[in-house]
Amino acid sequence: MHKVYYPFPISDILELSEEESKHLNRVLRISEGDEVLVMNGVGVVARAKVIESHPKKTKLQIESRKEYPSRKDISLHIAMAPTKNIDRFENFLEKSTEIGIDHITPLLCERSERKVIKPERLQKVLVSAIKQSGQPFLPILREMTPFKEFVKNHPEGCIAFCENPEQSMPLLKAVKNHSDITILIGPEGDFSPEEVSFATMHGYKQITLGDSILRTETAGIFVCALINGIE
């Protein structure tokens, strides 16, 4: 069943945005009487019937709904330096959303090769991912934040750093018995030693993600999969 995103409280009758209406009418060829799933990104998924099909203002009637109280007991926040090739960062956004993540912060680091992003474009990637996967919760995408500012505002997390494996611990050991988990993932050139030292001074643990050196976006996806596997 086709899915639509409606980022507001779901009442009995809804009027979709022009973007969603156009997609339903011109791309999916939805007509009156057809059924769709409506997702609001905060845990409500509703079954609805199209009562007025229009490329600018399609109207739906809600027939049933299901509410999810929370994504899971663990809240995951990944702060990652966007990759030089933005497609790779968008791949992380898509896959992490499908798997399950709560907060994403683009991180501006000393060695960052990408210092500008387009939040509107990235938000569309997230919305597309929940519609494709059926994930009822849309991650919160935060503004790009300088490394030190983020660490000061979010003390006590984990920082993935490749150069000192002997000083690092496995991710699952580092987050054991934690319900709010913050993970820092650096740019292609990794974090600088000064950044690692600064994070450590603010309560961050150095972690390892295994023996392989992972690409930035692969590391983020791997972290999501591991954390979501925690019972």
C-alpha positions in Angstrom: 0.0 0.0 0.0 1.3 3.5 -0.9 2.4 5.7 2.0 2.1 9.5 2.5 3.7 11.8 5.0 1.5 14.1 7.0 3.5 16.0 9.7 0.5 17.1 11.8 -2.0 15.6 14.2 -4.1 13.1 12.3 -7.8 14.0 12.3 -10.7 12.2 10.6 -10.3 14.2 7.4 -6.9 15.3 6.0 -5.9 17.5 3.2 -2.4 16.6 1.9 0.3 19.0 0.9 0.7 19.9 -2.8 3.9 17.9 -3.0 2.2 14.7 -1.6 -0.9 15.3 -3.6 1.0 15.7 -6.9 3.0 12.5 -6.2 -0.1 10.5 -5.5 -2.0 11.8 -8.6 0.7 12.2 -11.2 3.2 9.5 -10.3 1.2 6.8 -8.4 -2.1 7.5 -10.3 -4.1 7.2 -7.1 -7.8 7.9 -7.6 -10.9 8.3 -5.4 -11.7 5.2 -3.3 -8.1 3.9 -3.2 -6.5 3.3 0.2 -3.1 4.7 1.4 -1.2 4.6 4.7 -0.6 8.0 6.4 2.5 8.5 8.5 3.1 11.5 10.7 6.6 10.7 11.8 5.9 10.7 15.5 4.5 7.2 15.9 1.1 7.3 14.2 0.3 5.2 11.1 -3.2 5.4 9.8 -5.1 3.6 7.0 -7.1 6.1 4.9 -9.3 6.3 1.8 -9.0 8.9 -0.9 -12.2 10.9 -0.9 -11.0 13.7 -3.3 -8.2 13.1 -5.7 -6.5 16.4 -6.8 -2.9 17.2 -7.8 -2.8 20.1 -5.4 -5.0 19.2 -2.5 -6.0 15.5 -2.2 -8.3 14.7 0.7 -8.3 11.6 2.8 -10.7 10.0 5.3 -9.1 8.1 8.1 -10.5 4.6 8.6 -8.2 3.2 11.3 -5.0 4.1 13.1 -2.2 2.6 15.1 -0.1 4.5 17.6 3.5 3.4 18.6 4.4 4.9 22.1 8.1 5.1 21.3 10.7 3.8 18.8 12.4 1.7 21.5 13.8 2.0 25.0 17.1 3.2 23.7 17.6 6.7 22.2 20.3 6.9 19.6 22.0 10.2 18.5 24.7 10.1 15.8 26.7 13.2 15.1 28.6 12.7 11.8 30.8 14.8 9.6 29.0 14.9 6.2 31.1 13.3 3.4 32.6 15.2 0.5 30.4 13.3 -1.8 26.9 14.2 -0.4 25.4 11.0 -1.9 27.3 8.9 0.6 25.9 11.0 3.5 22.4 10.7 2.1 22.9 7.0 1.9 23.6 7.0 5.7 20.5 9.1 6.3 18.4 6.7 4.3 19.7 3.5 5.8 19.9 4.7 9.4 16.3 5.9 9.2 15.1 2.5 7.8 16.9 0.7 10.7 16.0 3.2 13.4 17.6 6.3 14.8 16.3 9.3 16.8 18.6 12.2 16.3 21.2 13.1 13.6 23.6 16.0 13.8 25.9 16.9 10.8 29.2 17.7 12.5 31.8 20.3 11.4 35.3 19.0 12.2 38.8 20.2 11.7 39.3 17.8 8.8 35.8 18.1 7.3 35.8 18.2 3.5 32.2 19.3 3.3 31.3 22.4 5.3 27.9 23.2 3.8 24.7 21.1 3.5 21.2 21.6 2.2 18.9 20.7 5.1 15.7 20.8 3.0 17.2 18.2 0.6 18.4 16.0 3.5 15.0 16.2 5.2 13.4 14.9 2.0 15.7 11.9 2.1 14.5 11.1 5.7 10.9 11.4 4.8 11.3 9.2 1.7 13.0 6.6 3.9 10.2 6.3 6.4 7.7 6.1 3.6 9.7 3.3 1.9 10.4 1.3 5.1 7.2 1.9 7.1 9.3 3.2 10.0 6.8 5.2 12.1 9.4 7.6 13.6 11.1 10.3 11.6 14.6 11.2 13.0 15.2 14.7 14.1 17.8 16.3 11.8 19.7 19.0 13.6 21.7 21.9 12.2 25.3 21.5 11.3 27.3 22.1 14.5 31.0 22.7 15.2 32.6 19.7 16.9 33.6 21.5 20.2 30.2 23.1 20.5 28.4 19.8 20.1 30.6 18.0 22.6 30.1 20.8 25.2 26.3 20.5 24.7 26.3 16.7 24.7 28.9 15.5 27.2 29.5 11.8 27.9 29.1 9.8 24.7 31.3 7.6 22.4 33.8 8.7 19.8 34.8 6.3 17.0 38.5 6.8 16.4 40.7 4.5 14.2 44.2 5.5 15.2 44.3 4.3 18.8 42.7 0.8 18.8 44.6 -0.2 22.0 42.8 2.7 23.9 39.4 1.9 22.5 36.6 -0.5 23.6 34.0 -2.3 21.6 30.9 -0.2 21.1 28.4 -2.5 22.8 30.6 -2.7 25.9 30.9 1.1 26.0 27.1 1.7 25.8 26.0 -1.2 28.1 23.2 -0.1 30.5 22.9 3.3 28.8 19.5 4.4 27.5 20.6 7.7 25.8 23.5 7.0 23.4 25.5 9.6 21.5 28.1 8.5 19.0 30.6 10.7 17.1 31.7 9.7 13.7 34.4 11.7 11.9 35.2 12.8 8.4 37.1 10.8 5.8 40.4 12.0 7.4 39.1 11.0 10.9 39.1 13.2 13.9 42.2 15.1 14.8 44.1 14.1 18.0 43.1 17.4 19.5 39.4 16.7 18.9 39.7 13.2 20.4 41.4 14.7 23.5 38.7 17.4 23.8 36.0 14.8 23.6 37.7 12.6 26.2 38.0 15.5 28.6 34.2 15.9 28.3 33.4 12.3 29.2 33.6 10.6 25.8 34.8 7.0 25.5 36.9 6.0 22.5 35.3 3.0 20.7 36.2 0.6 18.0 33.9 -0.7 15.3 36.0 -3.8 14.5 39.1 -4.6 12.7 38.1 -3.1 9.3 38.5 0.6 8.6 35.0 1.7 7.6 33.9 4.5 5.4 32.2 7.3 7.3 28.7 6.4 6.2 29.3 2.7 6.6 30.3 3.3 10.2 27.1 5.2 10.9 24.9 2.4 9.4 26.9 -0.2 11.3 26.3 1.7 14.6 22.6 1.9 13.9 22.4 -1.9 13.3 24.3 -2.7 16.5 22.3 -0.4 18.7 19.0 -1.6 17.3 20.1 -5.2 18.0 20.3 -4.5 21.7 17.4 -6.2 23.6 
